[in-house]
Amino acid sequence: MEVALEILKYILPAAIVFVGVYFIMQNFLESEQRKRELLYKTDNLKIIMPIKLQAYERVILYLERINLSNLVMRIYKNGMDAKTLQANMLNTIRNEYEHNMAQQLYINSRTWNMVKSAREETVKVINGCADQLNDDSSGVQLSQFILELVGKIDRLPTDVAIEALKNDVNRAF
């Protein structure tokens, strides 16, 4: 019995010290892990934030380029008929979209859906205006029809999408 008490005299304090050191080390290691994760996130943020901003800039530029007023002015050439103008505008919208499609990786999904919706609505307006003209209509007639329609619309879908993109960027800062 005396031997057991002697052994217990040494083992019990050692066990208490071991448990104490274990919990202290556990807290220390968890704290270090949180510090590493925070450092990783801040380093990542330093790299990704400029890329995200660039993505937002590119998508806003895309939306400005497919804005109906800008698109008509940029695409129309003298002597162009309505069907050719329509086809060129639709090709431009499609090509620009394909060129900027990867930007959705950096943009909020809800906002990206607004960008897609703006593109679809712009295509619908172009097709709707072209369908209302005769087959032998000139590009000037289609341009005028589109610009008149744009003048009647309070907020174009591209403007709504640009506003959503700006709000996302403002929330990020």
N, C-alpha and C positions, 0 to 999 in steps of 0.2 A: 504494500500500500504506500509505504514511504517512497518507494522508487517511482510509483505512478505520480505522486504529488510532485516529486522532483522534476520529472519529465514534463508534467503539466505546467510547472513554474516557468519552464523555458519555451514550451510550445505555445501556450496561450498568448503571451506578449508578442511572440513572433507572428502568430496568426493575426492578431489585431493590427500589427504594423503592416503585414502583407495586405490585408483587406483595405486599410487606409491608403496605402500606396497604390493599390489597384484602382480604387475610385479616383484618386487624384490623377493618375496617369490616364484613366479613361476620359476624364473631363479635359485634360490637357490635349489629348489626341483628337477629341471631338472639336475642340476649339481650333486647333491647327488645321483640321480638315475644313472647317467653315472659312477660315482665313484663306486657304488655298482656293476654295471654290469662289470666294468673293474676288480674289485676285484674278482668277481665270475669267470670271464674268466681266470684270472691268477691262482686262486686256482684250477680251473678245469684243466688248463694246467699242473700244477704241478702233478696232479694225472694221467692224461691221457697220457702225453708225455712218461713216462717210459713204459706204457702199449703199446703204439704205437711202440716204439723202439723194445720192446720185440716181437711184431707181425712181424716186419720187419726181425728181427733176425731169428725167427722161419721159415718164408717163405724162406729166403735165405738158411737156413739149409735144408729145404725140397727140394729146387731146386738143392742143392749140392748132396743130397741123390739120386735124380732121374737123375742126370747127367749120361749119358749112360756109360761112363768109370767107374765111381764109382759104378753104379748099377750092371754092369756085374761082377766086381770084388767082390762085396759084396754078390751077390746072387748065383753065380756059385759054385757048389760042384762037386767034382770028381765023374765021372760016370753018371752025369745027362744028359738026352737026350735033344734035342733042344726044343721039345714041353713043357717039364717040366720046363726048364729054362725060356722059353717065358711066360708060365703061372705064374710062381713065380715072374718074373719081373713085369708083369702087375698087379698082386695082390698087390705087394709092392707099386707100384705107386698109385693104387686106395686107399689102406689103409692109406698111408701117406697123400694123398690129403684130404681124409675124416677127418683125424685127425687134419689137419690145415685149414680146410675150414672156420672156424669162424674168421680167421685172416683177411678176406676180409673186415670186419667191420672197421678196422683201416687203411686200405691201399687204396690208390687212385684207383678209378675204372678202369682207363686206365691201370695202372700198374697191377692190379689184372687180367685184361683180358690178359695181356702178360704172367702172370704166368699160367693161364689156357691154353693159346696157347702153351706154352713150354711143358706142360704136354701132350697135344694132339699130338704135333709133336713128342715127345719122344715115345709115344705109336705107332704112325704111323711108325716110324723107326724100332721099335722092330718087329711089325707085318710084315712090308715090308721085312725085312731081313729073318724072319722065313718063310715067304711064298716062298721065293726064294730057300729054302733048301728042300731036300727030307724029307719024313716023318720019315725015319730012321736015320736022321742026329744026330750027338752028340751035346751036349751042348758046347763042345770046338769049333766045327765048327761055331755054331751060335755066340759064344763069339768073335771069330776071325773076322767073317764077320762084326759084329757090330763095333768092335774096328777099323777095316780097314776103315769103312765108317766114323767113328768119326774123324779119322786122315785126311780125305779128306775135311771135312767141316771146313770152316774158323771160323765161330762163331755158336756155338750150340744155340738152342732156350733158353736153361736154362741160358747160359751166357748172352744173351740179356736181359732176364727178371731180372737177378741179377743186371746187370748194371742199369736198370730202377729203381729197388728198391733202389740202392745206391744213384742214382740221387735224388729220392724223399726225402731220409733222409738228403742229403746234402742241399737241398732247405729248409728243415724245420729248419736248423740251420744256 
